[in-house]
């Protein structure tokens, strides 16, 4: 079922991807996301007719360079694999930590796409670094802030590429 009831306004926390867009464009993103194997769901509190959907299942590997180093909360455990990376970070060098993240973490992205009465295509994104193994870091990892163009690029990739296969370690 294709939603046809636009949002009354742009919700807080959303960016405008396109002004003067179309309902057909909104539907195209949803169709392409489903074909690419993404999970498309109705956000909690919305009904089936509302033009807002969550798109889940997009991951970026090798995304250590997208870490916001200033917002990382470090909890060092002596036996952790990342100990030398954390020591280097404490000394002001973030490159070892970024390399470690690129190797041992994936950046998972969830998009919430909407269409408004004013014909705006709007987007909210949620990001989270997820470990590929369980013994890597005790760190709160926060990715950098992304521009509207970067978000659109990631949405386009999520709606055209195949989902990543899980890697067993």
C-alpha positions in Angstrom: 0.0 0.0 0.0 1.4 3.4 -1.0 0.9 6.1 1.6 -0.8 9.2 0.3 -1.4 11.5 3.4 1.4 14.0 3.6 2.9 15.2 6.9 1.3 18.5 7.9 4.8 20.1 8.4 8.5 19.2 8.5 9.1 17.5 11.9 11.8 18.7 14.2 15.2 17.0 13.5 14.5 16.4 9.8 16.4 18.0 6.9 14.8 18.9 3.7 16.3 16.9 0.8 14.1 18.4 -1.9 11.7 21.3 -2.0 8.8 21.0 -4.4 9.2 17.3 -4.7 6.4 14.8 -5.6 4.6 11.9 -4.0 5.8 9.7 -6.8 9.4 10.5 -5.9 8.7 9.5 -2.2 7.2 6.3 -3.5 10.2 5.6 -5.7 12.6 5.8 -2.8 10.4 3.3 -0.8 10.1 0.9 -3.8 13.9 1.0 -4.5 14.7 0.5 -0.8 12.5 -2.6 -0.7 14.0 -3.9 -4.0 17.5 -3.4 -2.5 16.5 -5.6 0.4 16.0 -2.9 3.0 13.3 -3.2 5.7 10.7 -0.5 5.2 8.3 0.1 8.1 5.7 2.5 9.4 7.2 4.5 12.3 5.4 4.0 15.6 2.5 6.4 16.0 1.9 6.8 12.3 -0.8 5.1 10.3 -0.4 3.3 6.9 -1.6 6.3 5.0 0.9 8.8 6.5 3.8 9.6 4.2 6.6 8.7 6.5 8.6 5.4 6.5 11.7 4.0 8.2 14.3 2.4 6.0 16.6 0.0 7.9 19.4 -2.3 6.9 22.0 0.0 5.4 25.6 -0.4 6.7 28.9 1.2 5.8 32.1 -0.8 6.4 35.4 0.9 6.7 33.8 4.0 8.2 36.3 4.7 10.9 37.1 8.1 9.3 33.5 9.1 10.0 34.1 9.1 13.8 33.6 12.3 15.7 36.7 11.9 17.9 35.8 14.8 20.2 32.5 13.0 21.2 33.9 9.5 21.7 33.6 8.5 25.4 36.4 6.1 26.3 36.4 3.4 28.9 39.8 1.7 28.8 40.0 -2.0 29.8 43.5 -3.3 30.0 42.7 -6.6 28.1 40.9 -5.0 25.2 42.2 -5.3 21.6 41.9 -1.5 21.2 44.1 -0.5 24.1 47.0 0.8 22.0 44.5 2.8 19.9 43.0 4.4 23.0 46.5 5.3 24.3 47.3 6.9 21.0 44.0 8.8 21.1 44.8 10.1 24.6 48.1 11.3 23.2 46.3 13.2 20.5 46.6 10.7 17.6 43.2 9.4 16.3 44.4 7.6 13.2 45.0 4.3 14.9 41.5 4.3 16.4 40.0 5.2 13.1 41.9 2.3 11.4 40.7 0.0 14.1 37.1 1.1 13.7 37.3 0.6 9.9 38.4 -2.9 10.5 36.3 -4.0 13.4 33.1 -2.0 13.2 30.3 -1.2 10.8 28.3 2.0 10.7 24.6 1.2 10.6 22.2 3.8 9.3 18.4 4.1 9.7 16.6 6.6 7.6 13.2 8.0 8.3 11.9 9.5 5.0 8.8 11.7 4.8 6.8 13.8 2.4 5.0 17.0 3.6 2.0 19.1 2.5 4.4 21.7 1.2 5.8 19.1 -1.1 9.1 18.7 0.7 11.0 15.4 0.8 12.4 15.3 4.3 14.8 13.0 6.1 16.0 12.1 9.6 18.9 9.7 10.0 20.2 7.7 12.9 23.7 6.3 13.0 25.4 3.8 15.2 28.8 2.0 15.1 28.3 -1.7 15.8 31.1 -4.1 16.5 31.8 -7.0 14.2 33.2 -8.9 17.2 32.5 -8.7 20.9 36.0 -8.1 22.3 36.9 -4.8 20.7 36.1 -1.5 22.5 34.3 -0.1 25.5 33.7 3.2 23.8 30.7 5.3 23.0 31.2 6.0 19.3 29.5 9.0 17.7 29.8 9.6 13.9 30.5 13.1 12.6 27.5 15.3 11.5 26.6 14.8 7.9 25.6 17.5 5.4 22.3 17.3 3.4 24.3 16.2 0.3 26.1 13.4 2.2 22.8 12.2 3.6 21.2 12.2 0.2 24.1 10.2 -1.2 23.8 7.6 1.6 20.0 7.3 1.0 20.6 6.9 -2.7 23.2 4.1 -2.0 20.9 2.4 0.5 18.1 2.4 -2.1 20.2 1.0 -4.9 22.8 -1.4 -3.4 22.4 -4.9 -2.1 22.4 -5.3 1.7 25.7 -6.5 3.2 26.0 -10.1 4.1 26.9 -10.8 7.8 30.5 -11.6 8.4 31.3 -14.4 10.9 34.4 -14.0 13.0 
